[in-house]
Each structure stands twice: as structure tokens, then as C-alpha cells.
């Protein structure tokens, strides 16, 4: 695989469609943001990422877990809006446990395509049933 520096996408002859771009939004949970402030951060972060990459959209926009269910729900709603506006093609989550997925799914109009989490051989093929939980709901686990 070829690694591109962010500015090289617009400066090179690389076809944008041949590159799958993923970025993630931090929840900034350590700052205890309100759901409204956290949702606004989604747009700010995506604006910054798109400008840094020199593109109009990313292929996957991912959200990190937060201990605050209302924050996750507000941020996800904003991510759904970003997708409707064409600024991302797919939505996913990072390090979501079953409880966080249940929280998100209770208000989401679109399910995450992916739950990207750390797995290793010592955890077994389906740690605590998380893979099964997600995949029965159409969420792929990586």
C-alpha cells in the first residue's frame, strides 16, 4: 500500500476514487462537553480534516466512544447530517462496547457500518459476544 501525505492527494496524479480516506472524531470526553458543543465539534473537526486532506469528502467518518450517552447521540446525529450532505460516504465507530452501541442505536437513523476495535488472539474470536452483537445488527467488527 502506498501512504500519501495529506497535501499530496491534490498535488499528485492520484485519482481520489482510488484512495479510501478514513478519519475519526474525538469525543473530547475529558473536557465534559455538552451534547450541543460536542455535536458542533463534529463539523469543526471534519472541516479541518477535509481542508488538510484537500478533498471534498472522506470515505469513512468514525466516532470514538464517550462515557456520556447523550454526547455520543448528539455527535452521531451530526455525523448523519454530514453524510446526507455528502461530506462522508460511510459512518463507523471506534472501540464501542455493547452498552455504547445500544446507546447509539437507540436514537440513530443510520447504523454504524463498522465498529473498529482492538482485538488480539488472547481475547478469543468473539470477546464478550461483542462481534455477534454488532453483526446481528449489521455492524461489521474490525
N, C-alpha and C positions, 0 to 999 in steps of 0.2 A: 504494500500500500504506500502511496505517496502522501507525505504530510505537507500541507501547504501553510505558509504563513498567511495570516488573515488578509493582508493587503495584496497578496499575490493572486487571489482569485480574480479580482477586477483587472489586474495588470497583465495577467498571463493569457494564453490562448486556451485555458482550461474551460471546457463547456460547463456551465453552472449545473446543468442537469446530470453531469457525470460525478458530482460530489454530493454526498449525503451529509448535511450540516446539522449538528445537534448542539443545543445549548441548554443550560438549566438555570432556573430562577431560584435563588436562595430565599428562604422564608424570613431570614433575619430574626428568628425566634428569640435570640439572646437579647434583642432590643425591645421585646414585648410590644410589637406594633399592633395597632388596632386593625381590625379586618379592612377598613377603608384605606388606611395607609399602606397596608400590605398589598392590597389589590392594585393601588397606584404604582407600587414598585414593580409590578409585572411589566407594565407598559414602559416604564423608565428603563428597566433592565433590557427589555427586548429592543427598544430604540437604540440603546448604546451598543448592543451586540450586533445588530444589523448594520449600523454605521461602521463599526470596527471591521466587520467582515466585508463591507462593501456590497451587500446584497439586499434584495427586497424581501426575502423570506428565508426561514430556516425550515429544514425538513422535519425536525422533531424539537418541540419545546417541552422541557421536563421540569417538574416541580419537586423540590426537596420536602421531606416530611417536617412538620411542625408539631409541637405538643399542644397547639391550640386549634381545635377543630374548626372554629369559626374563621380563623385566619386562612386555613387550608381551603375551606369552601369559597371564601371571597376571592382568593388568588386563582382558584380553578375557574371560577365564573369569568374572571378577566381573561384567562388563557383561552377559554372557549370563544370569547369575543375576538381575540387576536386571530384565532383560526378562521372564524367567519369572515374576518377582514382580509384573509389571505396572507397573513404575515407568518404563518406556520402551517405546515401540511398535516402534522400529527401531534398528539399530546401524550405525554407519559409522566411517570412519577419515579422518584429515586428513593430507595430504602423505606418503602411503605410496609408497615406490618398490617395484619388483618384489621386491627382496630382503626388505623388510619384510612385504609381502603374503605371500610364500612362508612366512616365519617364522610369521606369524599363522595362515595356513591349515593349517599342519602340525598344529595342536592344536585349532583352533576346531571347535565343533559347529555353529556358525552362521556363515555368510559375512557380511562387511560388505555392506550394501545399497548403500553409496556410498563412493567414495574422492574426497574433496573436495581438489583441489589447484590450485595456481596454474598457469594456462595463459595464454599470450599468443600473438599472431599469429606472432611470431618463432620460436616453438617448433615450428610446424607442426601438422598435425591429430592426430598420434599420436606425441608425443615419446618416443623410445626404445622404442616399442611398448608403453608402459605402459597406454594406454587399451585396446588389443587384449588384452593380458594379463588385465586385470581383467574386461573384458566377456565374455571366453570363459569366465570363472568366475562369471558372474552378478553382478559388481560394477560398478555404474554409475560413471562418472567425470564429475565436475563441476569 
